[in-house]
Amino acid sequence: MAHDPLSPSEALRTRVGVSLAAVSLFVFVYSLLILGQILFGVWTVLVLTVGPYLSYRVFAALDSLADAAQRIAAAREREVDRDDRFDRPVDREDSGARERRTKRQTERER
């Protein structure tokens, strides 16, 4: 079964999301008030929040692709097994019929 990835709002409701958001907010406020460097706070927020979320989404997409490839392979195996089990007699030619045909052809050639 394919995994349904979380949306950004759902990800923030998880325990990991809440803790990453809290740390990001703390570092952002610290960088603004204490260090006076807004760029440091922006980069930290991006690294702590957007980075893990994008990594999670990429992993979910790769998981979906692997699941789809497995389903395709299983369907092809079932198709091959079904074709092997239910081979139509029209497709098969027994050796006796082949021999009779070759005998008739040789008799006509004489």
JONOR-V333816 format. One record per residue. N is the residue number from 0. PSI is psi in radians with two decimals (none if undefined). D_LAST is the distance of its C-alpha to the last C-alpha in Angstrom with 2 decimals. Layout:
((N | PSI | D_LAST) (N | PSI | D_LAST))
This chain:
((0 | 2.36 | 67.48) (1 | 2.55 | 68.55) (2 | 2.32 | 72.15) (3 | 1.93 | 74.33) (4 | 2.66 | 76.55) (5 | 2.55 | 80.24) (6 | 2.90 | 81.85) (7 | -0.67 | 84.82) (8 | -0.62 | 87.30) (9 | -0.62 | 85.62) (10 | -0.59 | 85.52) (11 | -0.33 | 89.28) (12 | -0.14 | 89.88) (13 | 2.90 | 88.46) (14 | -0.73 | 90.71) (15 | -0.71 | 89.19) (16 | -0.73 | 89.42) (17 | -0.76 | 93.06) (18 | -0.70 | 94.01) (19 | -0.68 | 92.23) (20 | -0.70 | 93.89) (21 | -0.78 | 97.28) (22 | -0.72 | 96.96) (23 | -0.78 | 95.77) (24 | -0.75 | 98.66) (25 | -0.81 | 101.13) (26 | -0.66 | 99.86) (27 | -0.80 | 99.89) (28 | -0.71 | 103.46) (29 | -0.76 | 104.51) (30 | -0.55 | 103.06) (31 | -0.84 | 104.90) (32 | -0.79 | 108.27) (33 | -0.92 | 108.70) (34 | -0.51 | 106.61) (35 | 0.43 | 106.75) (36 | 1.81 | 103.16) (37 | -0.59 | 101.00) (38 | -0.67 | 97.89) (39 | -0.74 | 97.97) (40 | -0.70 | 98.09) (41 | -0.81 | 95.24) (42 | -0.71 | 92.97) (43 | -0.75 | 93.86) (44 | -0.76 | 93.14) (45 | -0.75 | 89.77) (46 | -0.70 | 88.85) (47 | -0.39 | 90.01) (48 | -0.96 | 88.65) (49 | -0.67 | 85.91) (50 | -0.96 | 84.26) (51 | -0.63 | 83.62) (52 | -0.77 | 82.53) (53 | -0.66 | 80.00) (54 | -0.73 | 78.72) (55 | -0.75 | 78.38) (56 | -0.70 | 76.44) (57 | -0.76 | 74.04) (58 | -0.72 | 73.47) (59 | -0.68 | 72.85) (60 | -0.75 | 70.33) (61 | -0.65 | 68.46) (62 | -0.71 | 68.53) (63 | -0.71 | 67.02) (64 | -0.74 | 64.25) (65 | -0.70 | 63.45) (66 | -0.74 | 63.47) (67 | -0.71 | 61.09) (68 | -0.68 | 58.68) (69 | -0.68 | 58.76) (70 | -0.68 | 58.09) (71 | -0.76 | 55.11) (72 | -0.72 | 53.68) (73 | -0.68 | 54.23) (74 | -0.71 | 52.54) (75 | -0.68 | 49.47) (76 | -0.74 | 49.35) (77 | -0.66 | 49.59) (78 | -0.78 | 46.80) (79 | -0.75 | 44.49) (80 | -0.71 | 45.48) (81 | -0.71 | 44.89) (82 | -0.63 | 41.41) (83 | -0.68 | 40.53) (84 | -0.73 | 41.98) (85 | 0.98 | 40.54) (86 | 2.26 | 37.02) (87 | 2.48 | 35.16) (88 | -0.42 | 32.11) (89 | -0.63 | 30.40) (90 | -0.46 | 30.66) (91 | 2.57 | 29.29) (92 | 2.05 | 25.71) (93 | 2.76 | 25.38) (94 | -0.54 | 22.98) (95 | -0.75 | 21.48) (96 | -0.65 | 20.38) (97 | -0.75 | 18.90) (98 | -0.74 | 16.88) (99 | -0.69 | 15.66) (100 | -0.75 | 14.64) (101 | -0.60 | 12.70) (102 | -0.73 | 10.91) (103 | -0.68 | 10.13) (104 | -0.71 | 8.95) (105 | -0.61 | 6.55) (106 | -0.63 | 5.36) (107 | -0.59 | 5.44) (108 | -0.44 | 3.83) (109 | none | 0.00))
